[in-house]
Amino acid sequence: MEESYYSTKKVAKILDVKTITIRRWIQSGKLIAYKIGKELRIKKSDLDNFLNNRKVKI
């Protein structure tokens, strides 16, 4: 099964934040990204892990 990769722009749109926020999370190590050519890509599974680690318990 092939893994999906998202651009920083797509992830920013999904999370309703600015692209610079995504880049800051990547630079700080909070979000894992892969450099493919000149572009940064985020695996769907890494994005899912990032979101699961930030769940708020009510």
C-alpha positions in Angstrom: 0.0 0.0 0.0 1.4 3.4 -1.0 1.7 6.2 1.5 0.2 9.6 0.8 2.4 12.7 1.1 1.1 16.3 1.6 2.8 19.6 0.8 3.2 22.1 3.6 0.5 24.2 1.8 -2.0 21.3 1.8 -1.3 20.6 5.5 -1.8 24.2 6.4 -5.1 24.2 4.6 -6.2 21.0 6.3 -5.3 22.4 9.8 -6.5 26.0 9.0 -3.2 27.6 9.8 -0.6 29.5 7.8 2.2 27.7 5.9 4.8 29.4 8.1 3.3 27.7 11.1 3.7 24.3 9.5 7.4 25.2 8.6 8.0 26.3 12.2 6.6 23.0 13.5 8.9 21.2 11.1 11.9 23.2 12.2 11.2 22.7 15.9 10.8 18.9 15.4 7.2 18.8 16.3 6.2 17.6 12.8 8.2 15.2 10.7 8.8 16.2 7.1 10.8 14.9 4.1 12.7 17.0 1.6 12.0 15.8 -1.9 13.9 18.0 -4.3 13.3 21.5 -3.1 9.9 20.7 -1.6 9.0 19.6 1.9 6.5 16.8 2.2 4.6 15.3 5.2 3.5 11.7 5.3 -0.2 11.2 6.1 0.8 8.8 8.9 3.2 11.5 10.4 0.4 14.1 10.3 -2.0 11.6 12.0 0.6 11.0 14.7 1.2 14.7 15.2 -2.6 15.3 15.6 -3.0 12.2 17.9 -0.3 13.5 20.2 -2.2 16.7 20.7 -5.6 15.3 21.7 -7.3 17.1 24.5 -9.0 14.9 27.1 -12.3 16.3 28.4 
